[in-house]
Amino acid sequence: MTSVKLLIVEDDDILARIISWRLKNLGYDVCGRAASGAEAMEFLTQERPDLVLMDINIKGDIDGIETTDQIKNKFKLPVVFLTSHSDGPTLERAKATNPEGFILKPFGDNELRVAIELAVKK
């Protein structure tokens, strides 16, 4: 498997570290972590991952859905949502950004691996 570079956008530092550790154990390259939309956008001006893993509720003025919309418009990068929010209005907003995947927390390593591989293949 070719190393896939990932950016994790998650405002819970402990959870971000756990996800990062799990991804590295699966053979992925976590090139960065961000806690807010602004941090993610700043990171993307410096580094270009293959995929962004995005939580919906993040720190800052914009949420993960708005951040995803900006990422897709400005950087044309694929995004997979990792979230515990799946209510109707949230799902509709998320779908409008055309994400490459949507994984509900808590998730297993296999769910994560499959979503990443399918998203990168697109």
C-alpha positions as CSV (number, residue, x, y, z in Angstrom):
1,M,0.0,0.0,0.0
2,T,1.3,3.4,-0.9
3,S,1.5,5.8,2.0
4,V,-1.5,8.0,2.1
5,K,-1.0,11.5,3.7
6,L,-3.9,12.5,6.0
7,L,-4.9,15.7,7.9
8,I,-7.1,15.1,11.0
9,V,-9.4,18.0,11.9
10,E,-10.6,17.2,15.4
11,D,-10.8,19.6,18.4
12,D,-10.6,17.0,21.1
13,D,-6.8,16.6,21.4
14,I,-7.0,13.2,23.1
15,L,-9.3,11.8,20.4
16,A,-7.1,13.4,17.7
17,R,-4.0,11.7,19.1
18,I,-5.9,8.3,19.3
19,I,-7.1,8.6,15.7
20,S,-3.6,9.6,14.6
21,W,-2.0,6.6,16.5
22,R,-4.6,4.2,14.9
23,L,-4.0,5.6,11.4
24,K,-0.3,5.2,11.8
25,N,-0.8,1.6,12.9
26,L,-2.8,1.1,9.8
27,G,0.1,2.3,7.7
28,Y,-1.1,5.9,6.9
29,D,1.0,9.1,7.2
30,V,-0.7,11.6,9.4
31,C,0.9,14.8,8.2
32,G,-1.0,17.1,10.6
33,R,-3.8,17.8,13.0
34,A,-5.9,20.9,13.4
35,A,-8.6,21.8,16.0
36,S,-10.4,24.5,14.0
37,G,-11.4,25.4,10.4
38,A,-8.9,28.3,10.4
39,E,-6.1,26.0,11.5
40,A,-7.0,23.4,8.8
41,M,-7.0,26.1,6.1
42,E,-3.7,27.5,7.3
43,F,-2.2,24.0,7.3
44,L,-3.4,23.3,3.8
45,T,-1.6,26.4,2.5
46,Q,1.7,24.8,3.6
47,E,1.1,21.1,3.1
48,R,-1.0,19.0,0.7
49,P,-2.4,15.8,2.2
50,D,-4.2,13.2,0.1
51,L,-7.3,13.3,2.3
52,V,-8.8,15.3,5.1
53,L,-10.6,13.5,8.0
54,M,-13.1,16.1,9.4
55,D,-15.1,16.3,12.6
56,I,-18.3,18.4,12.3
57,N,-18.2,20.1,15.7
58,I,-14.8,21.8,15.8
59,K,-13.4,25.0,17.5
60,G,-13.7,28.4,15.9
61,D,-16.2,30.4,14.0
62,I,-16.9,27.8,11.3
63,D,-17.9,24.2,11.8
64,G,-16.5,21.2,9.9
65,I,-19.2,21.3,7.3
66,E,-18.3,24.9,6.4
67,T,-14.6,24.1,6.5
68,T,-15.2,21.2,4.2
69,D,-17.0,23.4,1.7
70,Q,-14.0,25.8,1.7
71,I,-11.4,23.0,1.4
72,K,-13.2,21.5,-1.6
73,N,-13.6,24.9,-3.3
74,K,-10.1,26.2,-2.7
75,F,-7.9,23.0,-2.5
76,K,-10.1,20.4,-4.3
77,L,-9.2,17.8,-1.7
78,P,-11.3,14.8,-0.7
79,V,-12.9,14.9,2.8
80,V,-14.3,12.1,5.0
81,F,-16.4,13.2,7.9
82,L,-15.7,11.5,11.3
83,T,-18.5,12.6,13.6
84,S,-21.1,11.6,16.2
85,H,-23.7,13.9,14.6
86,S,-26.1,12.3,12.2
87,D,-29.4,14.1,12.7
88,G,-31.3,15.0,9.6
89,P,-30.4,18.7,9.2
90,T,-26.7,18.0,9.9
91,L,-26.6,15.1,7.4
92,E,-28.3,17.3,4.8
93,R,-25.7,20.1,5.3
94,A,-22.9,17.5,5.1
95,K,-24.3,15.9,2.0
96,A,-24.3,19.3,0.2
97,T,-20.5,19.4,0.4
98,N,-20.2,16.0,-1.5
99,P,-18.0,14.3,1.0
100,E,-16.2,11.1,0.0
101,G,-17.4,9.4,3.2
102,F,-19.2,9.8,6.5
103,I,-18.2,7.7,9.5
104,L,-20.1,7.8,12.8
105,K,-18.1,7.7,16.0
106,P,-17.2,5.4,17.6
107,F,-15.7,3.6,14.6
108,G,-13.4,0.6,14.2
109,D,-10.1,0.4,12.4
110,N,-11.6,-1.5,9.5
111,E,-14.4,1.1,8.9
112,L,-11.7,3.8,8.9
113,R,-9.4,1.9,6.5
114,V,-12.2,1.1,4.1
115,A,-13.5,4.7,4.0
116,I,-10.0,6.1,3.4
117,E,-9.2,3.6,0.7
118,L,-12.4,4.3,-1.2
119,A,-12.1,8.1,-0.8
120,V,-8.5,8.1,-2.1
121,K,-9.5,5.9,-5.0
122,K,-12.1,8.4,-6.1
